[in-house]
Amino acid sequence: MKRQFCSLLMLLMVFAAWMAPACGDELPFGQGVLFHIEKDGESAGYLFGTIHSEDQRVLALPEPVERAFIESPRLYVEVDMDAANMLASVAGMLLDDGREITDLLEPSLYQQTVRAAAQLGLPEVALRHYKPWALAMLLSLPPAETGRFLDLVLYQRARTLNKEVTGLETIREQMDLFDTLSEDEQINLLRDALNNLDQLPTIFQALLERYLKQDLQGLVEINQQLLDSSASELADRFQVKAVDERNQRMVERLVAPLAQGGAFIAVGALHLPGEQGMLRMLERRGYRIVRKY
């Protein structure tokens, strides 16, 4: 169950990479993962870009990041990772209208899904009640070895240190990114995931290497290898919903916390750069942004 919850967060980042606009020009805030936010000469907090990885090089926070995290009394994450939300995330992946996945997929696509799932150790009986987008998620991610990805580690440490922890979005808001897709669009996501399984290890390795170099521009540019021109309409719509609208929503919900000060904000790194990224949005609201790492 924890792996499925973590996978939802990771999938949002991966799909954001797939759907991110091509960028030949230099992006605003294209370098760095930790930024100090100031307003009228006063510290408001820090914005830290994460990658949903359990790689030890990612989990070993650089000294500036560790210091900012320890000094901040409040942690803000994309979604609260408590037990109730973990249960809700699993429930949200399941068909709830009495149908099974065999009622939605043509036989050949279903058998392709079964074969792919078997390679990940998922039995056929476990697949029958999932929505098509949820199967795309489960098949698109490598099996977790520990389940201790960066966002979860920060969340658990904050709880242990008695920090105030707040989610900027609800599970329902994140689920709606996929549930508002038509069934045909969800099935296309599943089909694309199945057709590109062999590329995934290379994609994840490329994302990891760029992140470790604090290369946000590089993270965005990876999309140029992934975009499917035949799905451009879906790509454009998903870009708006998964990245632009979420950036706007999270920035709006940070107004009060930043005014209070002491905020350490940890969100997927792809939400930070670009003209529609959170850092530029904060700048437009009068904040001064200073890269710290």
N, C-alpha and C positions, 0 to 999 in steps of 0.2 A: 504494500500500500504506500509506504514512504517513497519507494522508487517511482511509482506512478505520479505522485504529487510533485516530486522533484523533476520528473520528466516533463510535466506541463510547463514549468518555468523554463526549462531548457528549450523546449520546442518553440516557445514564444521568441526566444533569442535566435534560434536557427531560422525560423520563418522570417523574422525581421531581417536577417542577413540575406535570405533568398529574395525578399521583396524590396530591399533597400535600393534607392535610385542609383544608377550608375554615376560615378563621379570621376571625371577626368581632372577637374580643378581641385585645388587644395580646399579641404573642408574647414570651416571654423571649428576650433577645438579638436583638431584631428590627431593630436598627440597628448598623451597623459591619461591617467586613470583616477587621480585624486585631485580635487579642486576645492580651494577655500572660497567660501561665499561671504562677502562683506556688504554692508549697507550703511551709508553715512559714517564710514570709518569704524563701525562696530562689527565684530565677528557674528555671523548668523549661523554658520555651520560648515559642514563639509559634504561634498557630493563625490561618492566613490563608485566607479563603474566596475561591475563584477562580471565574471563569466561562470556559468553553472558547471563547474568542473571540480573533481576530487583530486586532481593532480597535486602532488605535494608542493610543487613550485608555486602553485596558485595559493594554496592554503597557508604557506609561510609568508605572512604579510610583510611587505617592506616596512622598514622602521618608520617612515613618515605616516604610513597608513595605520600601523599599529598604534602609534602615539595619538593620532587624531581619534581613533576608535575608543581608546581607553579614556581619553580626556572628555569625551562627549557623553553626557548623561542620558541622551535619548537616541534610539535607533529607529530609523524609518526604512522599511523594506517595501517591495512591490506588493506583497500580500502576507498577512500574518500566517505563520506556519504552525499554528496550534493544532491539537488533535481534531477539533471540530472541522477545521478547514481541510485537513487531510482526508477526513471521511467524506466531506462534501465534494472534494475534487474527484474522488473515485466514483461516487454516485453520479456526478455530472457527466462521466464518460459513458454511462450505460444507457441503452435504449430503454425507454420507460413507457412504451405504448403497446407492449405485448408482442412486438415483432422481434425477430432475431436477425443477425447480420446476413444469414442466408436468404432472407426475404428481400434484401436490398442489392446484393451483389450477384452478378451473373456467375454461373458455375465455374468458368475458367478463372475468373478473378478471385473467387473464393478459394479455389484450390491453390492458386499462387500464394495467397495470403497464408493459408495453412502451412504450406511448405516453408515459407519464410519464418513463420512463428516457431515452427519446430526447430529450426536452427538456433533459435534463441532460448529453447527449452520451454516454450509456451505450448501447452497441449491444446488440441482443437476445441475441447469442451470449454476452455477458458475464453475463447474468442467470440462465442456466439452472441453475447449480449452487449458487446461494445459498439459504439457509434463508429462510422467509417473514419472520422477525423481522429478518434482515439486510437484506432488500430494503426493509422498512419504514424501517430506519435510513438506508440510502443515499438513499432518496427524500425523507426528511424533512429533510435538511440541505442548506443552500445550498452550491454549489461553493466550495471553499476557494481563495482567491487566492494565499496564501503557505504555508499549512500551519503557520505559526508561531503557534499558539494559546498562551495564557498559561501553561498547565501545562507545555507542551513547552519554552517559553523558559526557565522557571525550572529545569527539569530540565537543559537543555543548559548554562546558565550555571553551575549547581552543579557539573557535571562539569568544566567549564573551570577553575573555581576550586578543583578538587580537594577538594570537599566530599564527605562520605559521603552517599550517596543510597540510600534504602530504600523499597520499595513496601509499603504496608500491606495490600494484597490481591494475590492472584494473578490472572492472566488467566483461569484456569479458574473461579475464584470469580465473576468478573464475567460470564463467558459463561453460567454456570449460571443467572443471573437470567433469561435468556431461554430457554435450552435446557430448563429445567424447566417452561416453559409448554407446554401441549398444542399439537398442530399446529393445532387449531381456534382456539385463542387466538392463536397466532402469525399465522394468516391474518386474524383479526379486527384485529390490530394493523396489518397491511398494508392492509387495507380502510379502516380509519380514517385511516391516513396518506394514502392516495390521495384520500379524500374531503375532506381538510383541507389539501391542498397550498397552496391559495390563501391560507390564513390564516397560513402559516409566517413570511413576512417580517414581518408585524405582530407575531407572537408574539416572534420573536427581537429585534426592535427594542425591544419593551416590556421584555423581560428585560434587555437591555443598558442601557437608560435607568435602570431601578431599581438595577442593580448599580453604575453610575457614581455614584449618589447614596448608596451604601452602605445601601440600603433592603432588608434581608433580609425584613422583613415584606411589603413590596411584591412581592418575588419569589414568596413563597408565595401571596399573594392572587391572582396571575395565574391560578392553577389554577381559580379560580371561573369563568373564561371558557372553560376547556378541558374540564372534567370532563364526561363523557358519562354521564348517569344510567342509561342502559341497560347500561353496563358496570361498574356499581358493585361487583359481586363481584370482578371482576378487578382493579379499581382498589384495593380494600381489600387484596387479597392482594399486589399489586405494591408498594403503599406499605410494607407490613411487610417485604418482602424487599429492595426496592431502597433503602429509606431507613433504617427502624428497625433491622433486623438488621445492616445494614452499619455504621451508626453504632456499635452496640454492639461489633461486631467490631473496628472501627478503634480505638475507645477502649481496649479491652482490650489491643490490641497496642501501645498507646502508653505503657503503665504503665512499662515498663523504660526506654524512651528519655527519658521525662519525668523519671524519677529520676536519669538521667545528666546531664540538663541540656543546653542548647545546641541544642535542637530547633527547626527551622522547619518547621511542618506545613502543607502546602498541599493542600486538598481542596475539592471543589465547594461553593460558598457555601450551597446548600440543605441541606447536612449540619450547619450550625452552629446555626440558631435552633430555638426550640420546646422543649416539655417533653421530647421524645425526641431533641432535637438533641445534638450532641457537646459543646457548651459546658455545657449543663445536666447532662449525664452526668458531665462532669469535675468540676463543682461538687459533685455528690453524692458524689464520691470524695474530697472534701476540698481540692480545688484552689481557689484564688482567681483569678477571671477579671476582667481589667481591659481595657476597650476602649482601643485605641491609635489606631485610625483607623476 
